[in-house]
Amino acid sequence: MSEKIEKAKIHFENLIIEQLKRIERLKNERDWIEYSALKPIIIGIIGGDGIGPIISKHAKNILLFILNDEIKNNQVEIREIEGLTIENRAKVMKAIPDDVLEEIKQCHVLLKGPTTTPRKGDKWPNIESANVSMRRELDLFANVRPVKVPEKNIDWMFFRENTEGAYVLGSKGINIDNDLAIDFKVITTQGAERIIRLAFDYAKKNNINKVTVVTKANVVKTTDGKFLSIAEDISKEYPEVDWDDWYIDIMTAKLIDPARQSQFKVIVAPNLYGDIITDEAAQMQGGVGTAGSANIGKHYAMFEAIHGSAPRMVEEGRAIYADPSSLIRAVIMMLNHIGFQKKAKKLEMALDICGIYEKKVVLTGRSNGSTGDEYSKYIMNTLQDSKLEEKWNKYQN
């Protein structure tokens, strides 16, 4: 038994050293990048796995269409980054191969298709999630996900902490023996402060008077308790913004409670809880295929679909019918982030008209519906409509 304990102590000590070094880096992190000062802004497109390359192609075509002038004027450059596939990652036994990571770091923002994360029982080795690794490598600490359901008066903005919590050491747990397995959860002052402050800043700048903090601090008292305590301290800097806190279990119930759901506005949570409630919220919006996601850091940003690589669709020969809406939503978020707000709004209107209101081209994920290519062309045709804004305003009323 003493040998097992000693081995576990060494393992835990190494994890603590690693995290203390990370805290020192956080204390010296760089200021926010100014996209307006860049020429060109370099956008990297990563296809990913499964349906990823297919929906990424559709999103890229829309991006080329809407940024045509900026690309010609060298304001924007689009690069395709290959190699972030499960086959390549498994071959080199790394979540992100070194050469691919170097290419990624040469870009300012990324548009990324879904990637496969190996799980127990499948044919791939137990390598870390590419998403988790990329968030850590690029310090993409904020996962930002909007969800809107107008008919239910739902307009939510989620801020999910991306680089610590239950996921940061997800591949570094320890099997003490056949009977005991232990994983680790990490909350730092620096990590919690910046995500919580970002949520309060967003609320203040957008005249939203409510921030909700989600934890399980009544049970997970040390880490979740720290997150909640820091939220309480930061809230004092924003007297114009009310705040409350909910535990993750009841929060999942209240998000679908008609009497309560419209009262939520800005929601901030540690990694795992944010993952859970944003998928639930996306399902209420129409499914995870309808929701985009932003992963924001001070120097890099990555925009992606929130769904997985859908290997079953590929196996069944249905990949061409995959819905690219989630990745196109991510394009909208990316355009907003890098300073093209008017183009972002125009694309948002076109996507709403095509996917919510007109529905002249319908996706079912099967051969009884349209292909993703047909749908993306429908969106581009709608973008060219001279009465786009007039049409969209009519639907809002």
C-alpha positions as CSV (number, residue, x, y, z in Angstrom):
1,M,0.0,0.0,0.0
2,S,2.8,2.4,0.9
3,E,4.2,2.0,-2.7
4,K,0.9,3.0,-4.2
5,I,0.6,6.0,-2.0
6,E,4.1,7.2,-2.8
7,K,3.5,6.8,-6.5
8,A,0.2,8.9,-6.2
9,K,2.0,11.5,-4.1
10,I,4.7,12.0,-6.8
11,H,2.0,12.2,-9.5
12,F,0.0,14.8,-7.5
13,E,3.1,16.8,-6.8
14,N,4.0,17.0,-10.5
15,L,0.4,18.2,-11.2
16,I,0.7,20.9,-8.6
17,I,4.1,22.1,-10.0
18,E,2.5,22.2,-13.4
19,Q,-0.4,24.3,-12.3
20,L,1.7,26.7,-10.2
21,K,3.8,27.4,-13.3
22,R,0.6,28.0,-15.3
23,I,-0.5,30.6,-12.6
24,E,2.8,32.4,-13.1
25,R,2.1,32.6,-16.8
26,L,-1.4,33.9,-16.2
27,K,0.0,36.6,-14.0
28,N,2.1,37.8,-16.9
29,E,-0.4,37.3,-19.8
30,R,-0.5,39.7,-22.7
31,D,-3.0,42.5,-23.4
32,W,-5.9,42.0,-25.8
33,I,-5.0,41.9,-29.5
34,E,-6.2,44.8,-31.7
35,Y,-7.6,43.3,-34.9
36,S,-8.0,46.8,-36.5
37,A,-4.2,47.1,-36.4
38,L,-3.6,43.9,-38.4
39,K,-3.1,43.6,-42.1
40,P,-4.0,41.1,-43.0
41,I,-6.1,39.4,-40.4
42,I,-5.2,35.7,-40.9
43,I,-8.1,33.3,-40.6
44,G,-7.2,29.6,-40.4
45,I,-9.7,27.0,-41.4
46,I,-9.5,23.5,-39.8
47,G,-11.6,20.8,-41.3
48,G,-11.4,18.3,-38.5
49,D,-13.0,14.8,-38.5
50,G,-16.1,13.1,-39.7
51,I,-18.5,15.6,-41.2
52,G,-16.1,18.4,-40.2
53,P,-14.3,18.8,-43.6
54,I,-17.7,18.9,-45.4
55,I,-19.4,21.5,-43.3
56,S,-16.1,23.5,-43.1
57,K,-16.1,23.6,-46.9
58,H,-19.6,25.2,-46.9
59,A,-18.6,27.7,-44.2
60,K,-15.5,28.6,-46.1
61,N,-17.4,29.2,-49.3
62,I,-19.7,31.6,-47.4
63,L,-16.7,33.3,-45.8
64,L,-15.0,33.8,-49.2
65,F,-18.3,35.2,-50.5
66,I,-18.9,37.7,-47.8
67,L,-15.3,38.8,-47.4
68,N,-14.5,38.9,-51.1
69,D,-13.5,42.6,-51.2
70,E,-11.4,42.3,-48.0
71,I,-9.5,39.3,-49.3
72,K,-8.8,41.1,-52.6
73,N,-7.6,44.2,-50.7
74,N,-5.3,42.1,-48.4
75,Q,-7.3,43.0,-45.3
76,V,-8.0,39.3,-44.7
77,E,-6.1,36.1,-45.6
78,I,-7.7,32.7,-45.4
79,R,-5.5,29.6,-44.9
80,E,-6.5,26.0,-44.8
81,I,-4.8,24.0,-42.0
82,E,-4.6,20.3,-42.6
83,G,-3.4,17.6,-40.2
84,L,-5.7,18.0,-37.3
85,T,-7.4,14.6,-38.0
86,I,-7.8,11.7,-35.6
87,E,-5.6,9.6,-37.9
88,N,-2.7,12.0,-37.8
89,R,-3.1,12.7,-34.1
90,A,-3.1,9.0,-33.3
91,K,-0.1,8.5,-35.5
92,V,2.0,10.9,-33.5
93,M,0.2,10.3,-30.2
94,K,-0.5,14.0,-29.6
95,A,-3.7,16.0,-29.3
96,I,-2.2,18.5,-31.7
97,P,0.8,17.5,-33.8
98,D,3.7,20.0,-33.4
99,D,3.7,21.1,-37.1
100,V,0.0,21.7,-37.0
101,L,0.2,23.7,-33.8
102,E,2.9,25.9,-35.4
103,E,0.6,26.6,-38.4
104,I,-2.2,27.4,-36.0
105,K,-0.1,29.9,-34.1
106,Q,0.6,31.8,-37.4
107,C,-3.1,32.6,-37.6
108,H,-5.0,35.2,-35.6
109,V,-8.4,33.5,-35.6
110,L,-9.5,30.0,-36.4
111,L,-12.7,28.5,-37.8
112,K,-12.7,24.8,-36.8
113,G,-14.8,21.8,-37.7
114,P,-15.5,19.2,-35.1
115,T,-12.7,16.8,-34.1
116,T,-13.1,13.3,-32.7
117,T,-12.0,12.7,-29.1
118,P,-11.1,9.0,-28.4
119,R,-13.1,7.3,-25.8
120,K,-12.7,4.0,-24.0
121,G,-13.6,1.0,-26.2
122,D,-13.0,2.6,-29.6
123,K,-10.1,2.0,-31.9
124,W,-8.1,5.1,-31.2
125,P,-5.4,5.5,-28.5
126,N,-6.3,7.5,-25.4
127,I,-5.0,10.9,-26.5
128,E,-6.3,14.2,-25.1
129,S,-9.1,16.1,-26.8
130,A,-7.8,18.4,-29.5
131,N,-10.2,21.1,-28.3
132,V,-9.0,20.9,-24.7
133,S,-5.4,21.0,-25.8
134,M,-6.0,23.9,-28.2
135,R,-7.7,26.0,-25.6
136,R,-4.8,25.4,-23.3
137,E,-2.1,26.0,-25.9
138,L,-3.7,29.3,-27.1
139,D,-5.1,30.2,-23.7
140,L,-8.6,30.4,-25.1
141,F,-10.1,30.9,-21.6
142,A,-13.6,31.9,-22.6
143,N,-16.1,29.7,-24.4
144,V,-18.9,32.1,-25.4
145,R,-22.2,30.8,-26.7
146,P,-25.3,32.8,-27.5
147,V,-28.8,31.1,-27.5
148,K,-32.0,32.8,-28.7
149,V,-35.5,31.5,-28.8
150,P,-37.7,34.6,-29.5
151,E,-41.0,32.9,-29.1
152,K,-40.1,32.0,-25.5
153,N,-38.4,35.4,-24.8
154,I,-35.1,33.6,-24.4
155,D,-31.9,35.6,-25.1
156,W,-29.0,34.0,-23.2
157,M,-25.3,34.6,-23.4
158,F,-23.1,31.9,-21.8
159,F,-19.6,32.4,-20.6
160,R,-18.0,29.0,-19.9
161,E,-14.5,28.9,-18.5
162,N,-12.4,26.9,-20.9
163,T,-8.9,26.2,-19.5
164,E,-9.3,24.7,-16.0
165,G,-12.1,23.2,-13.9
166,A,-12.8,19.5,-14.4
167,Y,-11.3,19.3,-17.9
168,V,-7.8,20.7,-17.6
169,L,-6.4,17.6,-16.0
170,G,-9.0,15.2,-17.6
171,S,-6.3,13.0,-19.1
172,K,-4.0,13.1,-16.0
173,G,-6.0,11.3,-13.4
174,I,-4.5,8.3,-11.7
175,N,-5.5,4.7,-11.2
176,I,-4.2,3.9,-7.7
177,D,-5.1,0.2,-8.3
178,N,-7.9,-1.8,-9.8
179,D,-10.3,-0.5,-7.1
180,L,-9.5,3.2,-6.9
181,A,-9.4,5.9,-9.6
182,I,-9.0,9.6,-8.9
183,D,-9.4,12.6,-11.2
184,F,-8.6,16.2,-10.4
185,K,-10.4,19.6,-10.7
186,V,-8.5,22.9,-10.8
187,I,-9.8,26.4,-10.1
188,T,-7.3,29.3,-9.9
189,T,-7.9,32.9,-8.8
190,Q,-6.6,34.2,-12.1
191,G,-8.6,31.8,-14.2
192,A,-11.9,32.4,-12.3
193,E,-11.4,36.2,-12.2
194,R,-11.0,36.7,-15.9
195,I,-14.0,34.6,-17.0
196,I,-16.3,36.1,-14.4
197,R,-15.1,39.7,-15.2
198,L,-15.6,39.1,-18.9
199,A,-19.3,38.1,-18.2
200,F,-19.9,41.1,-16.0
201,D,-18.2,43.4,-18.6
202,Y,-20.4,42.0,-21.3
203,A,-23.5,42.6,-19.2
204,K,-22.4,46.2,-18.4
205,K,-21.5,47.1,-22.0
206,N,-24.7,45.7,-23.4
207,N,-27.0,47.2,-20.7
208,I,-28.0,43.8,-19.3
209,N,-28.8,44.0,-15.6
210,K,-28.4,40.3,-14.7
211,V,-25.5,37.8,-14.4
212,T,-26.1,34.3,-13.1
213,V,-23.2,32.2,-11.7
214,V,-23.5,28.4,-11.8
215,T,-21.6,26.1,-9.5
216,K,-22.1,23.2,-7.1
217,A,-20.5,25.0,-4.2
218,N,-22.8,23.4,-1.7
219,V,-21.0,20.1,-2.3
220,V,-17.8,20.8,-4.1
221,K,-16.8,23.3,-1.5
222,T,-13.1,24.1,-2.3
223,T,-13.0,24.7,-6.0
224,D,-16.6,25.6,-6.7
225,G,-16.6,27.6,-3.5
226,K,-13.6,29.6,-4.7
227,F,-15.3,30.3,-8.0
228,L,-18.5,31.6,-6.2
229,S,-16.5,33.6,-3.7
230,I,-14.6,35.4,-6.5
231,A,-17.8,36.1,-8.3
232,E,-19.2,37.8,-5.2
233,D,-16.0,39.9,-5.0
234,I,-16.1,40.9,-8.6
235,S,-19.8,41.7,-8.5
236,K,-19.0,44.6,-6.2
237,E,-17.2,46.3,-9.0
238,Y,-20.4,46.3,-11.1
239,P,-23.1,47.9,-8.9
240,E,-25.3,48.4,-11.9
241,V,-25.5,44.7,-12.6
242,D,-27.6,42.4,-10.4
243,W,-26.3,38.9,-9.9
244,D,-27.4,35.6,-8.4
245,D,-26.1,32.0,-8.2
246,W,-27.6,28.6,-8.9
247,Y,-26.4,25.1,-8.5
248,I,-25.8,23.2,-11.7
249,D,-28.5,20.5,-11.0
250,I,-31.4,22.9,-10.4
251,M,-30.1,25.2,-13.1
252,T,-30.6,22.5,-15.7
253,A,-34.2,22.3,-14.6
254,K,-34.8,26.1,-14.5
255,L,-33.5,26.6,-18.0
256,I,-36.6,24.6,-19.2
257,D,-39.0,26.2,-16.7
258,P,-41.3,28.6,-18.6
259,A,-41.8,30.6,-15.4
260,R,-38.1,31.2,-14.9
261,Q,-36.2,30.8,-18.2
262,S,-36.7,34.3,-19.6
263,Q,-35.3,35.8,-16.4
264,F,-31.8,34.5,-17.2
265,K,-29.6,36.8,-19.3
266,V,-25.8,36.3,-18.9
267,I,-24.6,33.1,-17.4
268,V,-21.1,32.2,-16.3
269,A,-19.8,28.8,-15.2
270,P,-16.8,26.6,-14.7
271,N,-15.9,24.3,-17.6
272,L,-18.0,21.1,-17.0
273,Y,-21.1,22.9,-15.9
274,G,-20.9,25.3,-18.8
275,D,-20.5,22.4,-21.2
276,I,-23.7,20.8,-19.8
277,I,-26.0,23.8,-19.8
278,T,-24.9,25.2,-23.2
279,D,-25.7,21.9,-24.9
280,E,-29.1,21.9,-23.1
281,A,-29.7,25.5,-24.2
282,A,-28.7,24.8,-27.8
283,Q,-31.2,21.9,-27.9
284,M,-33.9,24.3,-26.9
285,Q,-32.9,26.6,-29.8
286,G,-33.3,23.8,-32.3
287,G,-30.5,21.4,-31.6
288,V,-26.7,21.5,-31.2
289,G,-26.5,21.8,-35.0
290,T,-28.0,25.3,-34.8
291,A,-25.5,26.8,-32.3
292,G,-22.1,28.3,-32.9
293,S,-19.4,28.7,-30.3
294,A,-16.5,31.2,-29.7
295,N,-13.4,30.4,-27.8
296,I,-11.8,33.7,-26.9
297,G,-8.3,34.5,-25.5
298,K,-6.5,37.8,-25.4
299,H,-4.2,36.9,-28.4
300,Y,-6.1,34.1,-30.3
301,A,-9.6,33.1,-30.9
302,M,-11.2,29.9,-32.3
303,F,-14.8,29.6,-33.6
304,E,-16.5,26.2,-34.0
305,A,-19.6,24.2,-34.2
306,I,-20.6,22.8,-30.8
307,H,-21.6,19.4,-32.0
308,G,-19.3,16.4,-32.6
309,S,-17.9,14.8,-35.8
310,A,-21.0,12.6,-36.3
311,P,-19.1,9.4,-37.4
312,R,-22.4,7.6,-37.8
313,M,-23.5,10.0,-40.5
314,V,-20.2,9.2,-42.3
315,E,-20.5,5.5,-41.9
316,E,-24.1,5.6,-43.2
317,G,-23.1,7.7,-46.2
318,R,-25.1,10.7,-45.1
319,A,-22.3,13.2,-44.5
320,I,-23.3,15.3,-47.5
321,Y,-26.7,16.0,-45.7
322,A,-25.0,17.4,-42.6
323,D,-26.3,20.7,-41.4
324,P,-23.6,23.5,-41.6
325,S,-25.7,26.0,-39.6
326,S,-23.7,25.6,-36.3
327,L,-20.4,26.4,-38.1
328,I,-22.1,29.3,-40.0
329,R,-23.2,30.6,-36.7
330,A,-19.6,30.4,-35.6
331,V,-18.7,32.5,-38.7
332,I,-21.1,35.2,-37.6
333,M,-19.4,35.3,-34.2
334,M,-16.0,35.4,-35.8
335,L,-16.9,38.3,-38.1
336,N,-18.2,40.2,-35.1
337,H,-15.1,39.5,-33.1
338,I,-12.6,40.7,-35.8
339,G,-14.5,43.9,-36.6
340,F,-16.9,43.1,-39.4
341,Q,-20.1,43.7,-37.5
342,K,-22.2,44.8,-40.4
343,K,-21.3,41.7,-42.5
344,A,-21.9,39.6,-39.4
345,K,-25.4,41.0,-39.0
346,K,-26.1,40.5,-42.7
347,L,-25.1,36.9,-42.5
348,E,-27.2,36.4,-39.3
349,M,-30.3,37.8,-41.1
350,A,-29.7,35.5,-44.1
351,L,-29.3,32.5,-41.9
352,D,-32.4,33.3,-39.8
353,I,-34.4,33.8,-43.0
354,C,-33.2,30.5,-44.5
355,G,-33.3,28.4,-41.4
356,I,-36.1,29.8,-39.3
357,Y,-38.6,31.6,-41.5
358,E,-38.6,30.8,-45.2
359,K,-37.2,27.3,-45.1
360,K,-37.2,26.9,-48.9
361,V,-34.3,24.5,-48.5
362,V,-34.8,22.0,-45.7
363,L,-32.2,19.8,-44.1
364,T,-33.1,16.5,-42.5
365,G,-29.7,14.9,-42.2
366,R,-30.9,12.3,-44.7
367,S,-31.6,11.9,-48.4
368,N,-35.2,13.0,-48.0
369,G,-33.8,16.5,-47.4
370,S,-31.4,18.9,-49.0
371,T,-27.6,18.6,-48.9
372,G,-25.4,21.0,-47.0
373,D,-24.1,22.4,-50.3
374,E,-27.6,23.2,-51.5
375,Y,-28.3,24.9,-48.2
376,S,-25.1,27.0,-48.2
377,K,-25.9,28.2,-51.8
378,Y,-29.4,29.1,-50.5
379,I,-27.8,31.3,-47.9
380,M,-25.5,33.0,-50.4
381,N,-28.4,33.7,-52.7
382,T,-30.3,35.2,-49.8
383,L,-27.3,37.4,-49.0
384,Q,-27.5,38.9,-52.4
385,D,-31.2,39.8,-52.0
386,S,-31.5,43.6,-52.1
387,K,-34.5,43.4,-49.8
388,L,-32.7,41.2,-47.2
389,E,-33.0,43.6,-44.3
390,E,-36.6,44.6,-45.2
391,K,-37.5,40.9,-45.3
392,W,-35.8,40.1,-42.0
393,N,-37.5,43.0,-40.3
394,K,-40.9,41.8,-41.5
395,Y,-40.3,38.4,-39.9
396,Q,-39.3,40.0,-36.6
397,N,-42.7,41.7,-36.5
